[in-house]
Amino acid sequence: MNDMQTFYNQLLENNKKWVAKKIDENPDFFSKLATGQKPPVLWIGCADSRVPANEIIGAMPGEVFVHRNVANMVIHTDMNMLSCLDYAVSILGVQHVIVCGHYNCGGVMAAMTDKQFGLVDNWIDHIKDVYRFNKIELDGISDLEARARRFVELNVIEQVRDLQKTAVVKAAWRNAKTPSLHGWVYDVANGLIKELITVENTNV
Ligand code: CO
């Protein structure tokens, strides 16, 4: 068996071990989850393999509703994101929506170049808009790595602002204080999260 097959088979073995461990810790673990979900958090994160939502915040199954895409974008025509957002906010009643970006994000770095990558260019154009909105600040950072890090942060903040503009959040905020909207950045080099912005409903 080659390494890839070994790795693939290991995933299924890992699953069996994980189930056994969970049941050993709590015999009702799965039967309780099977009755339904009431997660307090919606996570909008990057698809990057180094940023696994639940793992980096120590959350259990049932605690985080997750939407991930390239560069953690909130795009107003993205039916996938909007469906997740609407279900999480309007039906599940999450208290917090977290947009979590990360340094060394391939999508954000791609948006700093004129290179063509194929289909994903259509998606990356939305990130390029964020550069344009913040061009004076970003062009003023001469160190390219520092500029990329700040671009990641500004992209997260812009996505939180885009969340605030959605009909889903506006409708929720007409009747209730929640959800709170948060922008975070995760550092893949040390595992730490930094809070960038929190937007609360001030109308209720
Ligand atoms: Co990324």
Boltz pocket constraint, residues with backbone or C-beta under 6 A from the ligand:
constraints:
  - pocket:
      binder: B
      contacts: [[A, 46], [A, 47], [A, 48], [A, 69], [A, 70], [A, 71], [A, 72], [A, 102], [A, 104], [A, 105], [A, 106], [A, 107], [A, 108]]
      max_distance: 6.0
